Amino acid sequence: MHDSTVPDASFFLGNGSHLDQLIRQYDWSKTSLGALPDWPAHLRSTTAMMLRSAVPMSLQWGREGWMIYNDAYRAIAGARHPGMLGKTLLENWPEVAEFRQRALNRVLDGETLQYRNHRLPLIHNGEPQDMYLDLDYSPVVDESGKPAGMLGIINNVTERFQNQERLRIAQEAGRIGTFELFPETGRLEVSLEYRRIWGIAPDVPVTLDLLARLVHPDDRHVVGPQRLGMSNRLAYVEYRRIDPVSGEIRWIARRGEVISTEGRPDRFIGIILDITERKRAEDALLVSEKKWRQLVEQMNVKEVRHRNVRALLQQLGNDAEKSGRRSGGMMMLAEMLQKSVAQVSRFASENPVTQIGDRIARQIEEAFGKDHGWLDHAQWQTDSESMQA
């Protein structure tokens, strides 16, 4: 019969987790921790805190690293659970024993360690897998202040890290920079590609003031959160920025979203692209078109008409020869216009007496069934295919 007056030595474990039952049932006398009723206060309090935490945590005790862990850690342990409870570090993680032992020794010497996105090649659920973990190791001290164990807080960030790497590669391949702005504090979180597009070194803090100084003075009125209002979209804008080192002017395009709660913007997220090459190509095209228009405008329309009539005469002469007719192009054009050869030769011969006037040009277009102004175009060729176009 249980004596209710005798205190339960395992009361500190609580009664709300899977591991507290396993810890009660385990024979700890075969480890350096000793039997459960003999555990010192610092070991009990650390274990109690760990079991009540929703964060994956483990406790390695002594230089051998005798292991205790909580329910949340089971996802890290995988198929090794529950066999790793009460085992040494070398028994539990042989594939990374060197790293874990080195970390344990440093913590037992009084250090606190922190690792971020740390890759460990583990056997997880029977399969080799590279796991990326955030690890925080700190010493658990006894009554004298001497480290007796290592408390580990472990976060499996494999999926997050791999997604970030894929995103980073995609951003670099597509030359897309990302940003996140928190308007209440002005804090900016940006990608490495964002810095590259802006020409900002990795060790330079990115602030709104810095970006404002880099934007071309004529474009500063179109950028910045003060232009956003309460819409749910960062308007697409294009603006110039000035390289802080070379002074080169480059073009940036920006688009994003406003994330709002309770009717106010909490943060702005978006992307930017360097569109300098596109802008340069557009400018070059505009310059080319302008030069072409100027060239056409400067040309003597009458000279253009005469040149194209000469091309028509050549084509008509070729067609007459192919059909066995002895009449040349001049005679055929005269027939089409119902004029004499002498009249046609005045404006269509090699050295015309007069240039082709608008009235005659329109008559030729009508005779060939062409639109008004067809004869005035300068891009004609003399080959038959172009004449028939």
C-alpha positions as CSV (number, residue, x, y, z in Angstrom):
1,M,0.0,0.0,0.0
2,H,1.3,3.4,-1.0
3,D,2.1,5.7,2.0
4,S,0.8,9.2,1.1
5,T,3.0,10.7,3.7
6,V,6.1,9.7,1.8
7,P,6.9,12.4,-0.8
8,D,7.1,11.3,-4.4
9,A,10.7,11.6,-5.5
10,S,9.6,12.2,-9.1
11,F,7.0,14.9,-8.4
12,F,9.2,17.5,-10.2
13,L,8.7,15.7,-13.5
14,G,5.1,16.8,-13.6
15,N,2.4,14.6,-15.2
16,G,1.6,16.1,-18.6
17,S,4.2,14.8,-21.0
18,H,5.2,11.6,-22.7
19,L,8.8,11.9,-21.5
20,D,8.0,12.4,-17.9
21,Q,6.6,8.8,-17.8
22,L,9.7,7.4,-19.6
23,I,12.0,9.2,-17.2
24,R,10.2,7.8,-14.2
25,Q,10.5,4.3,-15.6
26,Y,14.1,4.5,-16.6
27,D,16.8,3.0,-14.4
28,W,19.1,6.0,-13.9
29,S,21.3,4.3,-11.3
30,K,23.4,2.8,-14.2
31,T,24.3,6.4,-15.3
32,S,26.4,9.1,-13.7
33,L,23.2,10.9,-12.8
34,G,22.4,8.3,-10.1
35,A,19.0,7.0,-9.1
36,L,16.1,9.4,-9.7
37,P,15.5,10.1,-5.9
38,D,19.1,11.1,-5.5
39,W,19.1,13.7,-8.3
40,P,20.4,17.1,-7.0
41,A,18.2,20.2,-7.0
42,H,19.9,21.8,-10.0
43,L,19.3,18.7,-12.2
44,R,15.7,18.4,-11.1
45,S,14.9,22.1,-11.7
46,T,16.5,22.0,-15.2
47,T,14.7,18.8,-16.1
48,A,11.4,20.2,-14.8
49,M,11.8,23.4,-16.9
50,M,12.8,21.4,-20.0
51,L,9.8,19.0,-19.8
52,R,7.4,21.9,-19.6
53,S,8.8,23.7,-22.6
54,A,7.2,23.5,-26.1
55,V,10.6,24.2,-27.6
56,P,12.9,21.2,-28.5
57,M,15.4,20.9,-25.7
58,S,18.0,18.3,-24.6
59,L,20.2,17.9,-21.6
60,Q,23.6,16.2,-21.7
61,W,25.0,15.4,-18.3
62,G,28.7,15.0,-17.4
63,R,31.5,14.6,-19.9
64,E,29.9,11.4,-21.3
65,G,26.8,13.5,-22.2
66,W,24.1,11.3,-20.6
67,M,20.9,12.4,-22.4
68,I,17.5,13.7,-21.2
69,Y,15.1,15.5,-23.6
70,N,11.5,16.7,-23.8
71,D,8.5,15.9,-26.0
72,A,9.3,18.5,-28.6
73,Y,12.8,17.0,-29.2
74,R,11.2,13.8,-30.4
75,A,10.9,15.4,-33.9
76,I,14.7,15.9,-33.9
77,A,15.3,12.4,-32.6
78,G,13.1,10.7,-35.2
79,A,13.4,6.9,-35.1
80,R,16.1,7.1,-32.4
81,H,13.4,7.9,-29.8
82,P,12.9,6.5,-27.2
83,G,16.2,4.5,-27.4
84,M,18.4,7.6,-26.9
85,L,17.0,8.4,-23.4
86,G,19.6,7.8,-20.8
87,K,22.3,7.0,-23.4
88,T,25.6,8.8,-23.9
89,L,26.3,11.4,-26.6
90,L,28.5,8.9,-28.5
91,E,25.8,6.3,-28.5
92,N,23.1,8.6,-29.6
93,W,24.8,10.6,-32.4
94,P,27.8,8.7,-33.6
95,E,27.9,10.4,-37.0
96,V,28.3,13.8,-35.4
97,A,29.9,12.7,-32.1
98,E,33.1,14.8,-32.7
99,F,31.2,18.0,-33.1
100,R,28.8,17.3,-30.2
101,Q,31.7,16.2,-27.8
102,R,33.7,19.3,-28.7
103,A,30.6,21.5,-27.9
104,L,29.9,19.6,-24.7
105,N,33.5,20.1,-23.5
106,R,33.5,23.8,-24.2
107,V,30.2,24.3,-22.3
108,L,31.4,22.3,-19.4
109,D,34.4,24.6,-19.3
110,G,32.0,27.5,-18.9
111,E,31.3,28.7,-22.5
112,T,27.9,29.5,-24.0
113,L,27.7,28.5,-27.7
114,Q,25.3,29.6,-30.5
115,Y,25.1,28.2,-34.0
116,R,22.8,29.4,-36.8
117,N,21.9,27.4,-39.9
118,H,24.4,24.8,-38.8
119,R,24.6,21.8,-41.1
120,L,24.8,18.4,-39.6
121,P,24.9,15.2,-41.8
122,L,22.6,13.0,-39.7
123,I,20.9,9.6,-40.1
124,H,17.2,10.7,-39.6
125,N,14.5,8.0,-39.6
126,G,17.0,5.6,-41.1
127,E,17.9,7.8,-44.0
128,P,21.0,10.1,-44.4
129,Q,19.9,13.7,-44.4
130,D,21.6,17.1,-44.2
131,M,19.8,18.9,-41.4
132,Y,20.2,22.6,-40.7
133,L,19.8,23.5,-37.0
134,D,19.8,26.5,-34.9
135,L,21.7,25.4,-31.7
136,D,22.0,27.2,-28.4
137,Y,24.1,25.5,-25.8
138,S,24.5,26.8,-22.2
139,P,26.0,25.3,-19.0
140,V,23.8,24.0,-16.1
141,V,25.8,24.7,-12.9
142,D,25.6,22.9,-9.6
143,E,25.4,24.5,-6.1
144,S,29.0,25.5,-6.2
145,G,28.6,27.2,-9.6
146,K,30.6,24.6,-11.5
147,P,29.1,23.5,-14.9
148,A,27.7,19.9,-14.5
149,G,25.8,19.6,-17.8
150,M,24.8,21.2,-21.1
151,L,21.3,22.4,-21.9
152,G,20.6,22.6,-25.6
153,I,17.8,24.4,-27.3
154,I,17.5,23.0,-30.8
155,N,15.4,24.3,-33.7
156,N,15.2,22.4,-37.0
157,V,15.4,25.1,-39.7
158,T,16.1,22.7,-42.6
159,E,13.0,23.6,-44.6
160,R,13.3,27.3,-43.9
161,F,17.0,27.4,-44.8
162,Q,16.6,25.4,-48.0
163,N,13.7,27.7,-49.0
164,Q,15.8,30.7,-48.3
165,E,18.7,29.3,-50.4
166,R,16.3,28.5,-53.3
167,L,14.9,32.0,-53.1
168,R,18.4,33.5,-53.0
169,I,19.5,31.6,-56.0
170,A,16.3,32.5,-57.9
171,Q,16.8,36.2,-56.9
172,E,20.4,36.2,-58.1
173,A,19.6,34.4,-61.3
174,G,16.7,36.8,-62.1
175,R,18.6,39.8,-60.6
176,I,15.6,40.5,-58.3
177,G,16.1,42.1,-54.9
178,T,13.6,41.8,-52.1
179,F,12.9,44.2,-49.2
180,E,10.7,44.4,-46.1
181,L,10.0,47.8,-44.5
182,F,8.5,48.3,-41.1
183,P,7.1,51.9,-41.2
184,E,6.7,52.5,-37.4
185,T,10.4,52.0,-36.8
186,G,11.8,52.6,-40.3
187,R,13.6,49.3,-40.2
188,L,14.5,47.7,-43.5
189,E,15.4,44.1,-44.1
190,V,16.8,43.5,-47.6
191,S,18.4,40.7,-49.6
192,L,21.9,40.6,-50.9
193,E,20.7,41.1,-54.4
194,Y,18.8,44.3,-53.2
195,R,22.1,45.6,-52.0
196,R,23.8,44.8,-55.2
197,I,21.2,46.6,-57.3
198,W,21.5,49.7,-55.1
199,G,25.3,49.4,-55.0
200,I,25.4,49.2,-51.1
201,A,28.1,47.1,-49.4
202,P,27.1,44.2,-47.2
203,D,28.4,46.0,-44.0
204,V,26.5,49.3,-44.6
205,P,23.2,49.6,-42.8
206,V,20.3,50.1,-45.3
207,T,18.1,53.0,-44.2
208,L,15.4,55.2,-45.8
209,D,17.7,58.2,-45.5
210,L,20.5,56.4,-47.3
211,L,18.1,55.3,-50.1
212,A,16.7,58.8,-50.4
213,R,20.2,60.2,-50.9
214,L,20.9,57.6,-53.7
215,V,17.8,58.4,-55.7
216,H,18.1,60.9,-58.4
217,P,16.9,64.3,-57.2
218,D,14.3,64.5,-60.0
219,D,12.8,61.2,-59.0
220,R,12.6,61.5,-55.2
221,H,8.9,62.6,-55.4
222,V,7.8,59.2,-56.7
223,V,9.4,56.9,-54.1
224,G,9.0,56.3,-50.4
225,P,6.2,55.1,-48.2
226,Q,4.8,58.6,-47.8
227,R,3.5,58.2,-51.4
228,L,1.5,55.0,-50.7
229,G,-1.6,56.2,-48.8
230,M,-3.7,53.3,-47.6
231,S,-3.8,51.2,-50.8
232,N,-3.0,47.5,-50.7
233,R,-0.4,47.7,-53.4
234,L,2.9,49.5,-53.8
235,A,2.4,51.2,-57.1
236,Y,4.8,50.1,-59.9
237,V,7.4,52.9,-60.3
238,E,10.6,53.4,-62.2
239,Y,13.2,55.7,-60.9
240,R,16.9,56.5,-61.2
241,R,19.6,56.0,-58.6
242,I,23.1,57.4,-58.4
243,D,25.9,54.9,-57.7
244,P,27.6,56.1,-54.5
245,V,31.1,55.2,-55.8
246,S,31.2,55.8,-59.6
247,G,28.3,58.3,-59.9
248,E,26.8,56.2,-62.6
249,I,23.0,56.6,-63.1
250,R,21.0,53.4,-63.2
251,W,17.3,52.6,-63.4
252,I,15.3,50.7,-60.8
253,A,11.8,49.3,-61.0
254,R,9.9,48.6,-57.8
255,R,6.6,46.7,-57.0
256,G,5.3,45.4,-53.7
257,E,2.4,44.9,-51.3
258,V,1.2,46.8,-48.2
259,I,0.5,44.4,-45.3
260,S,-2.2,45.9,-43.1
261,T,-4.0,45.0,-39.9
262,E,-6.6,47.0,-38.1
263,G,-6.7,49.5,-41.0
264,R,-3.1,50.6,-40.8
265,P,0.0,49.4,-42.7
266,D,2.2,47.2,-40.6
267,R,4.9,46.6,-43.2
268,F,5.7,46.9,-46.8
269,I,7.2,44.0,-48.8
270,G,8.3,44.0,-52.4
271,I,10.8,43.5,-55.1
272,I,13.1,45.7,-57.2
273,L,14.8,45.1,-60.5
274,D,17.6,46.8,-62.3
275,I,16.1,47.9,-65.7
276,T,19.0,50.0,-66.8
277,E,19.8,48.0,-69.9
278,R,16.1,48.0,-71.0
279,K,16.0,51.8,-70.5
280,R,19.2,52.2,-72.5
281,A,17.8,50.1,-75.3
282,E,14.5,52.1,-75.3
283,D,16.5,55.4,-75.4
284,A,18.6,54.1,-78.3
285,L,15.5,53.1,-80.2
286,L,14.0,56.6,-79.6
287,V,17.1,58.2,-80.9
288,S,17.2,56.0,-83.9
289,E,13.5,56.7,-84.7
290,K,14.1,60.4,-84.2
291,K,17.0,60.4,-86.6
292,W,14.9,58.5,-89.2
293,R,12.0,60.9,-88.9
294,Q,14.4,63.8,-89.3
295,L,15.9,62.2,-92.4
296,V,12.6,61.5,-94.0
297,E,11.4,65.0,-93.1
298,Q,14.5,66.5,-94.7
299,M,14.1,64.6,-97.9
300,N,12.7,66.3,-101.0
301,V,9.4,64.5,-101.5
302,K,9.4,65.3,-105.2
303,E,12.8,63.6,-105.6
304,V,11.5,60.6,-103.7
305,R,8.5,60.4,-106.0
306,H,10.7,60.6,-109.1
307,R,13.0,57.9,-107.9
308,N,10.0,55.6,-107.2
309,V,8.4,56.4,-110.6
310,R,11.7,55.3,-112.3
311,A,11.4,52.1,-110.3
312,L,7.9,51.6,-111.6
313,L,9.0,52.3,-115.2
314,Q,11.7,49.6,-114.9
315,Q,9.2,47.1,-113.5
316,L,6.7,47.9,-116.3
317,G,9.4,47.6,-118.9
318,N,10.5,44.2,-117.5
319,D,6.9,43.0,-117.5
320,A,6.4,44.1,-121.1
321,E,9.5,42.3,-122.2
322,K,8.4,39.1,-120.5
323,S,5.0,39.2,-122.2
324,G,6.6,39.8,-125.6
325,R,5.5,43.4,-126.0
326,R,7.9,45.8,-127.7
327,S,6.6,48.9,-125.8
328,G,8.8,50.1,-123.0
329,G,7.8,51.2,-119.5
330,M,7.3,54.8,-120.5
331,M,4.6,53.8,-123.1
332,M,2.9,51.5,-120.7
333,L,2.7,54.1,-117.9
334,A,1.3,56.6,-120.5
335,E,-1.4,54.1,-121.4
336,M,-2.3,53.6,-117.8
337,L,-2.5,57.3,-117.2
338,Q,-4.2,58.0,-120.5
339,K,-1.5,60.5,-121.4
340,S,0.9,60.8,-124.3
341,V,4.4,59.5,-124.0
342,A,5.7,63.1,-124.4
343,Q,3.6,64.2,-121.4
344,V,4.8,61.3,-119.2
345,S,8.4,61.8,-120.3
346,R,8.3,65.3,-118.9
347,F,8.3,64.0,-115.3
348,A,9.3,60.3,-115.7
349,S,12.3,60.4,-117.9
350,E,16.0,60.1,-116.9
351,N,16.3,63.8,-116.8
352,P,12.8,65.1,-116.4
353,V,11.8,68.6,-117.4
354,T,9.6,68.9,-114.3
355,Q,9.3,66.9,-111.0
356,I,6.2,64.9,-110.3
357,G,3.5,67.0,-108.8
358,D,1.0,65.9,-106.2
359,R,-1.8,65.6,-108.9
360,I,0.2,63.3,-111.1
361,A,1.4,61.3,-108.0
362,R,-2.1,60.7,-106.9
363,Q,-3.1,59.6,-110.5
364,I,-0.3,57.0,-110.5
365,E,-1.4,55.7,-107.1
366,E,-5.0,55.4,-108.4
367,A,-3.8,53.6,-111.5
368,F,-2.0,51.1,-109.4
369,G,-4.8,50.8,-106.9
370,K,-2.7,52.1,-104.0
371,D,-3.5,54.3,-101.0
372,H,-3.0,58.0,-101.0
373,G,0.7,58.8,-100.3
374,W,1.9,55.4,-101.5
375,L,4.3,57.0,-104.0
376,D,5.9,59.3,-101.4
377,H,7.5,56.5,-99.3
378,A,11.3,56.4,-99.4
379,Q,11.8,52.8,-98.4
380,W,10.8,51.2,-101.7
381,Q,13.2,48.8,-103.5
382,T,13.4,48.2,-107.3
383,D,12.9,44.5,-107.2
384,S,9.6,43.1,-108.4
385,E,8.6,41.7,-105.1
386,S,8.8,45.1,-103.4
387,M,6.9,46.7,-106.3
388,Q,4.0,44.3,-105.9
389,A,3.8,44.8,-102.1
